[in-house]
């Protein structure tokens, strides 16, 4: 006689299979602990900084080029040990056709919680129709240089070391780049100690041949007439500029294998060693099209592996908008995972790095998919808001179509920000409402950069809004938690130590981060590496892996301090903090 199974049995089998499938998408975080006991705290300190900057914005946003700017950069341009802020700006199409320019702004840190506008003195007021910015020391003189991505190429400002910059775009050969540049990023891909520059390009857009607002299907959103693009417009190939070491660059994208022959709509890009083989790879986010992941094969050549690695499209095979690009080791595995913001009716994607150039799309399982579906996401960052030793995830939002406010499409032009707290088990919890109005108040946000503006051992978020002034939020960590900050200087590795990695072991956790150029959305965060230590007051082991392959290890390092180290030398405490 055969065995007869009742409905309860089959229900249990189904639940068991589901649980097995869910577990297969998860890996245990190293140094796992219980869930956090308090939500992160953020305070709006914008008014007290005395920053008075507004990004110009056309009220109707009739053209796509008016909607896509707003990157922000943090850099210590004058070498005084305090972060300064550079806000990019762009005109409207009407202004540009009349020959009018928009003023970008550099604010110097006054060391007292305020900033002063030094744009004119520094010589960085009017670079171009600016989209975003990134830093890198292209001539290895110890001063951070600034590259600005433009609607119409890039501008490279050489830091003169005296509080001023010089536009060296033409003499470096970068004036040959004339496309609509977006998320520029420096990185030493061939390991010669000199940083190279990758420039993703967006749309082939001509002010003399403007697409007509609302004129075709790709110029409508839920049947509402809106600006045209990027669908329906032509893309523009990406470029890679190899640093010749003599103050000039040579364009090598095609020979390197990163020239974007399909002319996808490139927005974000970042260098990182995704497979931990000692060579930096290149991730390029393309708007509405598959992402590129270029694996560094050595010898100056790359192989595109986006689909094979699992990061080209979403888990269900959908090409998404791919706006902001954040990297972080949010599970303490020693591998860089990626979070990418997207358009409304999509969702923010989390690609968990499983090793060996294999990623799993875990957005739903991690808890970030559903809360992000209604919003258009831009700047994003993994950031330890509570100095707990666990990376949280922050996303800023804002629509591209002002017209949605007058249409019943379930969304609005101004949108709230989102804060996801790391639950220390591979998942995140949306705590935006608990944090309050500083993040839930709707704005039209774009770029976001993260850094410790006032050297207090806690991180700040600098958000550039497309309309109105910026927003500066200060994290208020649990006062019982500790931290450590590391500033790196390379030699013979590139002077800014881009893509050097630091591993911090403390309190049973092993964290990892790296120095990066660019990222988020068209933005640049602090190149100092900040680690929350939780209840641990000392670091058991601090390991530095330099770009040239060498490493240094330090034991029993005191927390709650800023340190600096030059490659091959001693770890020293910074005296001016």
N, C-alpha and C positions, 0 to 999 in steps of 0.2 A: 504494500500500500504506500502510495506516495505521501510526502509530508505536505500538509496544508498550512499556508501562512496567512494570518489575518492582516487587516489593514494597519493595525498598530505596528506590526513588524516591518512592513514596507515603509511606513513613515520613519521609523528609526533608522532603517538603511539609508533612506534619502537624506536625512539629517546628517548621518555619519559621512556620506559622500561629500555633502556640501562643506562640512567642517574640514574634511581632508583637503578639498580643493582650496578653501580659504587659507588653511595652514600652509599650503604649498606656495602661496604668494607672500608669506611672511618669513623672515629670518630673525633669530633672536639678537637683539642689540648687545654688543659687548659691554660689560659693566652695567647690565640692566638693573634698574632700581624700581621702586614703587612709583605710582603716579605722583605728579607734583601736588603740593598742598595748597598753593595759592596761585591765582592768575597773575600774569605779568602786569606791571603797572606802567603806564605811559602818561607823560604830562606835556601839555602844549606850552613851549617856552618861546614861541616865535616872537611875540611882542617884546620880550626882554632882551632879545639879541640885537635890536635896533636895525634889523635888516629891512630895507624898503625896496623891494624888487617886484615887478609884475611882468609876467610873460605876456606879450602882445597877442591878441586873439581876435579874429574876425567873428562877429556875432553869429553869422550864418554858417561859417565853415563850408563854403561852397566848393572848395577844392581840397583834395586829399593832402596836399603839401602843407596846408594850414593846420592840419590835425595831428601831425606825427612828431613834432618836436618836443622839447622840454626835458632834455637830459641835464644832470647836475653832477659836478665833480668835487670831491674832497681831496685836497692836497696841501702839504706844507710847503708852499711855494718859496718862502723866505728862510726856511731852515731853522726856525726858532723853536721847533718842537711842538707847535700848536697847529691844528688843522684849519685851513682856510677853505672858502667855498666859492666855486665858480658856477654861476647860473647861465645857461645858454638861452638865446632868444632868437626869434624869427619874425619877419614882417608878415603882413597879409599879402595876397597876390596883388591887390590894388596898390598897396604901398610899393611893392617891388617894381611894378610897371611904371610907377612914377619916379623911380630911382631912389626911394627912401629906404633907410636901413633900420634895423632893430638893434638895440644896445644890449649886449651881454654884460655880465657884471661879475667882478672878482671882489669878494669881501675878505678883508684881512682880520684875523682873530686878534682881539685886543687883550686877551688873557684874563678878562674880568667878566666874561659872559656876554660881551657885546662884540660887534663886528663893525669895521669901517670900510666904505666903498673906496677901493684903490684902483678901479678899472682903468682910468685914464693914465695914472702914473705908471701902472704896470704894462700898459700898451695892449690890452686885450679886449677893448670895448666893442669893436666892430670887425669880427673875424670874417663873417659871411652870413648867409641865411643859415644860422646854426641849428643843428639837430641835437647833438650830444657831444661828449668829451671823454677822453681817457688820458691817463698819464703813463709815462715811460721815460727812461733816461737814455735817449738814443745815442748820445755821444759820451756816455759813461763819465761825466764830470761831477757826479754827485748831486746834481740839482734836477728835480723832476720837471721834465718838459711836458707840454700840454698839446695834445692833438684834438682838434675840433672837427667833427663830421658835419658836412654842409650839404644843403641842396645845391650841388655844383662842386663836388670834390671834398678836399680836406684842407685844413690850415694847420701847419705845424709851428708852434711857438717854442723857440729855444729859450730856456730859462738862463738868464745871464748871471744869476747868483747875487744880484744886487737889488732885488725887488722888481726887476723889469724883465720883459720878454721881448724877443725879436722874432718877427715873422720870417722863417727860413724855408717856407714852402717851395719857392722857386729854386733856391740854391741847392736844396736837397733832392730835387727831381720829383717831388710829390705834386707839383703843379700839373703834371700830366694826367692826374686823376680828375675827371670832370663829371662823373656820375653823381647820382643822389646817394651820398654816403650816409650810413646809419651807425650801427654799433661797432665802431672801430676798437681794435685791441692790439697791444704790443705783446710780443713773446719771442723768445730766442729759440726758434724751432730747429735750428741746425747746431746748436750748442757751441757756437763760436765766441760766446761772451758778449755779443752785440744784439740788441733787440730789434726784431723785424716787425713790420706793421701789416696787419690784415684789415682790409676795408670791404665790408659787405655793402652791396648796393641794392636799392629798392626798386623804384619804378623809373622807366625812361619817360620823364615828364618834361614837357616843353611849355614855358609860359607864353610862347607865341602861337601855340596850337592847343588851347585849353579845351578839355572835354566839357560838354554841355551838361549842366546840373540836371539830374533826374531824367536824362534823355533816353536811357535804355535800361534793360533789365539789371545790368550790373551797376546802375546808378539809382537803385531803389532798395529800400530796406523794409520788408513786410509791406510792400506796395506803397511805401512813403517815398516821395522823391528826395534824394540825398546826393551828396558828392559822388563822383565816379571813382572806382578803383578799390583795391588794386586789381581785382578781377576785371578783365576787359581791356587792361592796359598792358603794355609791353614791359618785361623785366629788363634788368641791366646786369652784366656779368660782374663778379667779384674780382678783387685784385689783391695780390700779395706783394709787398715791397721788401726785398732783401736788403739788409743793412750792409753796405760795402765797407764800413769802418773808416771811411774818409770824409764823413759828413754827407754822403749821398746814399740814395736808395735806387735799386733796380727792380722793375716789375717782373715777377717770375711765376705768376699764378698758373699759367698753362703748363710750363715745364714741371712745376711742383705738383700738379694735379688738383688744384683747388680753384679753377677759373670759372666754375659755375656755367658750364656749357649750355645747360638747360635754361639759364636766365631766370631762375626763381627769384622771388621777392625777398631778398635778404634783409633782416632787421637786426638780429642780435648775434654776437659771436663771442667766444671765449676760448682761451687756451687752457688746457689742463691735461695731465697724464692720466687718462681714464683707465688704462690697463696696468698701471704701475710698472711699466717696463723701462722707465728712465728717460723716455722721450715724450715731449708734450704733443698732444693731439689737438684737433681743432673742431669745436662744435659750432655749427651755424644754424640759427633758427630762421626758417623761411615762412613768410606770411601766407597762409592758405595753401601751402605746398609742403612736400616732404622735407624734413630737416636733413642736413648733412652732418655726418660724423666722419671726419677725415682722420684715419689712423696714420700716425707718423711711422713710415717704414724705414727711416734713416736715409742718409745720402741726399737729403733735401727733397724727398718724394713722399707723397701721401696716397692712401687708398681709401676711397669712400665706402663706408661700411654701415651707413645709417639703418638700412632695412635689416641687415644681418644682426646688428647690435640691438635692434628693437626700439630705436628712438626716432625713426623717420616719421611715423604716424602714431595715432592713438591705438589703444588695445583692440579696438574694433575696426582698425584699418582706415580711419578717417584722417584726412589732411586737415590740420588745425591752424589757427592764426599765428601762433608762436611769436609772442611779443617780447616779454621780459624773460631773462634767462638767469637763474640762480643756481649756484653749485654749493654743495655742502655734504659733509659726512654726518648725516643726522642720526645714524644708527651706530656710530663708533665701530665701523668695520674696516676703516683704513682705506675706503674707496669713495670717490666723489660721485654722488648722485646729482640729478638735475631736476629742478622744478621750473615749469614754463607756464607763463600766463597766456590766456587766450581770449577770444571774442565771446560776447554773450551768445547764449544757446549752445555753447560748448562748455568746457570746464578746464580749470587749471590741471596740468598733467604733472605727475611725479614719476620720474623714471628712476627706479632703485637700481643702483649698480651692483650686480651680483658677481662681478669679477670676470676676467677673461673676455672683455668687450661684450658682455651680455647684460642687458638691462631688462627689468620687468616693469611694466606700467601698472603702478599700484595705487593710482589716484583714488579710486573708490574704496579699496580696502583700507587705505591710510586715512580716509575721512575728509579729504579736501575737495572732492569732485562736486558734490551736490551744493555746498555753500557758494561755489564760484560760478555756477551755471548762468546766473542772471546778469553777470557783470562783464564789462570789457576790462581785462586786466593789463597792467603795464609793468611798472617797476616791481621787483620782488627780491627778497633776500632771506637766506637762512641766517638767523641772528639769535644769540643767547640773551634774551631780554632780562632774565633773572639771575644771571651769573651762576646758573645751576649746573653747567657743564653739558647741557642738552640744547641743541639748536631748535629754536622755534622758526616759524615761517610767516613772513609778512608780505602782503600783496596790496598794491594800490590800484585803484580803478577809476574809470571815467569814460563815458561814451565818446564816439567820434561824431555823432550826428545830433546837433541841437534840436533837430526837427522831431525827435522822439518825444519831446516834452508836450507836443501838441497832437500826439497820436496815441491811440490806445494799443500799445504794443507790449505792455508789461515791463517797461524799463524806462529809465530817465537819463538825461544828459549828465547830471551830477550823481556820483555814486560813492558809497562808503568804502572805506578800506577794510581789510580783513586780517585778523591776527589768529594764527593757528598755534596752539601750545603743544609742544612735544610731550606725548604721553609716555615716552621712554619704553615703548613696546613696538615701535614701528608705525604707530598711528599718531594722528594729530586731533586736537579738539578746537573747534571754533570758539574763541573766547572774546570775540569782538564786542559783543553786547556787554559783557562784564567789565571790559576796560572802559567803555563809555563813549561820550560824545567826541573825544579827541580822535577817534577812528571812525565812528558811525556817522558823523556829520558829512553829508555828501559834498564832494568836490570833483573837479575834472582834473585828475592827477595823471602824471606821466612818469618822469624819472624819479628814482629814489636811490640814495647813497647812505651808507652806514659807517659810523666812526665815533670815536670818543672825542667830541669837540673840545671839552674843557678838562681833559686829563684827570678825570675823577674815578676811573675804573668802572664806568658804566657807559653803555652805547647810546648813541643818538641816531635818529632817523631824519634825514633831510629830504623832503619831498618837494619836487617842483610841480606846480599846477599849471595847466595850460591857460586857465583863466584865473585872474587874481594873483595874490601873493603866494609865496611858498609856505610850507608847514614844517616846523621843526619840533620833533617829539623827543623827549628825554626819557629813557628807561629809568625806573626806580626799582632796582633789584632788592631782594631780601637782604637787609643789612648784615645778616649773619653769613652770607655767602662771600666767598673770596674769588680772586681773579688774578690774571697775569697778562701782561702785554709785551710783545716781542717785536722790535724793529730790526730788520736785517739789511746788511750791506754786502753785496757780492764782490769778490775779486779772487780769482780771475773770472768767476761767473759774472753775468751782467750786473751792473752796479746797484740797480734797484732790487736785485734778487728776485725778479719775477719768476714765479712758479717754483721757488724754493718751498719746501714743506717743513712744517714743524709738528712734531708729535709730543703731546703732553700727557704724562701718566700721573694721575693724582686721584685720591679717593676711590680707588678701584676702577677708574675709568681711563681709557686711552683715547684721547681726542686727536684729531688731525685737521689742519687747515693749511692753506698755501697763499702766497702773495700773488695777486692777479691784477691784470690790467683790464678795465672795462667790466662789462656784465650788467646785471639788472636790466633796465631799459635805458640804453644810451647813456649810462652813468658810470661813475668811478667812486668806489668806496675807499676807505682808509687802507693803506698798504701795510700798516702795522697789524699784527695778528693778535686778537683779543680772545682769551679763553676764560670762561667761568670755571671755577674750581669747586663749586658747591661748598660743603663744610670743610674741605681740606685747606689748610693754611699754607701748605708747602707742596711743591711739585716733586714727586719721587724721582722722575726721570724726564728730562727735556732733550729731545733729539731733533737735530736740524739736518735735513737732507738738501744739499745745495744743488743748483742746476747742473753743475759739472760732474755730479756723481759722488762727490765727497760728502762726508757726514761728520757731525760733532755731537757728543753726548755730555750732558751735565746732570749731576745728581743733587738731590736735596736742595732745590732752589726755593727761596722764600717767595710767597705769594704777595698779592696786593702791591705790586711794584711794576714799573716800566723798565724794561731792559732793552739794550741794544747790543748787537754783535756784528763785527766785521768778520767775514769768512776766514776761518783758520785761527782766529784770535779768541780772547776771553770774553765771556758774557759779563757785561757791566751794567750797573744800574744807571739810568738816565738821571742826571743831577738837577735838571731844570723843571721837574714835575713835583 
